[in-house]
Amino acid sequence: MVRLLIYIVLLYVIYSLVKRLLLSGPKEKRKKDHAGMISEMVQDPFCKTYIPKNEAYRAIVGGNEMLFCSKECAEKYKEKLKY
């Protein structure tokens, strides 16, 4: 009876290892899966909408790089600062 339990546990361990190896795949494949994920969200300082950081429009304002949802918002923000 004890031998049967040991065999069952061993089979389960082997099954788990094989399953993990087959599902993990090569490292390159895992990197591609993560590339489609949305990056950190940032808030546009002019219109206050949130956009993914990697899609944000970058503009230099007062010597600092700022992130905007569009070129139009960046220009409106710069105009607002002039007044």
N, C-alpha and C positions, 0 to 999 in steps of 0.2 A: 504494500500500500504506500509506503514511504517512497519507494522507487518510482511509482507512478506519479506522485506529486512532484518529485524532482524532475522527471521527464517533462511534465507539463510546464513547469517553471522554465526549464531550459528551452523548450520549444517557443514559449512566449518571448523570452529574451532574444532568441535568434530572429523571430518574426519581427520584433520591434526594431532591431538593428537593420535588417534588410529593408524594412519599410522606410526608415529614416534615410538610408542611403539612396534609395530610389526616388524619394520625393524631394530631396534636397537638390539634386542635379548639380551641374557644374557651376562654379562661382560666377562666370560670365552671365549665365542665364538669370541668376538671382539679381545681379546688378541691373539688368534690363527691366525686370519686373518693378524695381523700385524707381526707375527713371520716370515711369508714368505717374507717379504719385505727385500730389500737389505740394508745392514747397511752402515755406513759412508765409503766412499772410501778413501784409503790411497795410497801414491805413494812409490813404491819400490825405495830405494836410489841407488841401483846398476843399474837396467835396466830401471828405470823410468816408468814402467807400473803401472796402477792403479788397485787395487784389493779391494774387500770388506774387511773391517777391521776384521770382524769375521772369515774370511777364510785365513787371512794372516799367514805366518810362522813367529813365534816370535823367536828372537835370542838376546842374550846379547852380546853387542859389546862395549868395553870400559866402562863397568859398567852400560850401558844404554840399556833398551829394545828397539829393533828396529823391524820393521815389513817389511817382504820381501814377494815376490810372491811365492818363493819356497826355499827349503833347499839349492839348488845349487846356487842360487843368494846370499844367506847369506854367503856361504862359499867363493864364488868369491869376495864378498865385504870385508870379513876378510883378504883374501890373498892380495887384493889391498892395504889395510891399512898397511900390514907388510912391503911393499917396500917403 
